Amino acid sequence: MWDNPRQLNLLACALVGVAAVVFGVALAQLALRSPHLPVRELHVVTPLAKTSKQEIERATRGRIAGNFFAVEPAEVRAGLQQLPWVRRVTVRKVWPDRLEVGLEEHVALARWGTEALVNTHGETFRGRADGALPLFVGPAGSETGITLRYASFKALLAPVGVQPERVALP
C-alpha cells in the first residue's frame, strides 16, 4: 500500500473528508453555543386587541434561549399558541438578532355554554368576553354547524332588526 500512489491518494482523500466532517460538526456546535449573536428583539408585526405584551413575554420566557442559531421558532410558536385569545401564530428569524411574530387573535362570536367562547370560524377557545354575546349550546363537535346556523338565522332576522340571542342544538 505504501508504494501504491493511487491507494495513498484515496487514503488521503478519506482522511481529509473525515477531518472536514469533524471540523464542520465542531463549527456547528460552536455556533449553537456561542454567546455572540443573541436574539435581542421580539417584534410583533400584527396589531393586538386582546393579548397583552406581558402575556407574550410570559409565554416566550425560557423559550428564547441561546443565540440566533439556537432559538427554535417552533418552540416559541408553541408557547404563544397556548395564550387564550391567540388563534394562529407565525414566527420567523430575521438576521441578525430579531424574531418576527405574527399573531391572529380569535374574534368572539358567541358563548359556548358556560366554559368557553366560539370564534367566527366556529372554533371554541378559552377566553373571557366582556360584552353581551349570544349563547350557543350543543354537543361537542357541533360548534361549526351551530355557527353556520347562527349566520343564517341572523340574516333571516336582519330585516326586522332582531338578532338571535341563543342557538341550541339538541
N, C-alpha and C positions, 0 to 999 in steps of 0.2 A: 504494500500500500504506500509506503513512504517514497518509493521510486516511481509511482504512477501519478503524473500531474493531474490527470482527469479526476481521480478519486480525491486527491488533495484539494482541488478546486471545489468539488462537491461538498467535502467536509467543511471547508472554509465558508462556503455559502450557507450551509446549515448553521454553523456557529454564529454567523452574522445575523441570520434570521432569528435565532433564539435570543441573541443579545438585543435585537430590535424589539422583540415582543416584551422582554423583561423591562427594557427601558420605557416602552410605552405604558405598561402597567404601572410602573413606578411613577411616571409623569402624571398619569390619571389620578392615582392616589394622592399625590402632592397637590394637584389642582383641587380635588374634593376637600382636602383637609386644610387648605391654605387659609390664613386669616385675611388675606387680601381679597378684594372684590366682594365685600359684604353687600347684602341686599339692604339698601338704605331707605327705600320708599315703597309703600304700597299705595298705588293710585287707583281709586275707584272712578271708573270712567262714565258711570251712569248715575243720574240723579236718584236720590233715595227719599222715600216718603215715610216709610215705617221702620226701617232699620237704622240704628244709630251708629255713630263712629265708635262708641265704646263697645257695642256688641261685636262689631267687626274686629276690633283689637283683641277682645276676649277670645273670639273664635279662632284667630290666627296665632295667638300666643303659643309658643312652643312648636309651631309648625313651620315657622320661618327661621330655621337654624342653619348655621354654617354660612357658606358663601354663595355666590350666584350659581355656581355649578351644582352645589349640593341640595339646593332647595327643590323640592318636588311639587310642581304645580297641582298634581292630583291630590296630594295631601292637604294643601291649602284649600282646594276646592271642596274636599270632603268636610273640612271644618266649617266653612261658610255655608254649606248646604244644610247644616243642622240648625241654622237660625230659623225661627218660626215664620217670618214673613218672606223668606228667600225661596223662590221657585226654581231658578236656574242660575248657575254660576259659570263664568269663564275666567280662567287665569292664564296669563302668558308672561313669560320673561321678556324684559326689554333691556338690552345691553346698555350700560354695564352694571347697573345697580338698582333696577326697579322691577316690580311686579305690577302688571295692569290687571285689574279685576273688574269684570262686568257682572252686575247683579240684576236679575229680573225679579221684581217683587210680585207677590200674589196681589190680586185685586179682589177684595172680598165682595162676593155677590150675595151670600146668604149665610145663615147659621145652619150647622148640621147638628141637629139635636141640641144637646147642652154642652157637648165637649169639643166641638171643632167648628171651623168655617169652611165654606165652599167657595172656590175662586171662579172666575169667569170661564175657565176651561173645564169645569166640572170636577176639579180635584179637591180633596179635603186637605186641610192643613191646620196646625195648631197655631192659634193666634187669638188676639183679643180685639174686638171691634167696638168702638165707642158709639157709633151711630145705630139707628134702628135699621135692622136688616130683616128680610123675610126669613121664615123658618122652613127648612127642608127636613122631612122625616121619611125614612125608608130603610130597607135592608142594606147592609154593607155591600158596596159594589154598584149601587144604583145611582150614585151621585151624578154621573154624566147624563143619564136618562132623565133624571129629575131636572137638571139644569136646562136641558133642551125643552122639556115640557114647560118649565117656567118661562122661557123665552117666548114660546108660542102663546101661553096664557097672557103674558104681558102685552104682546102685540094685539091680541084679540080685545083686551080691555082698554087699550090706549085711547080709542075714540071716545070713550065715556069718562076718561080721566081717572081711572082706578088702576091700582097696581095690586097684584096678588100679595097677600101677607103670609100665606102658608101653602106649601105644596107637599102633600103626603102621598106616599106610595105604600100600599099595604103589603 
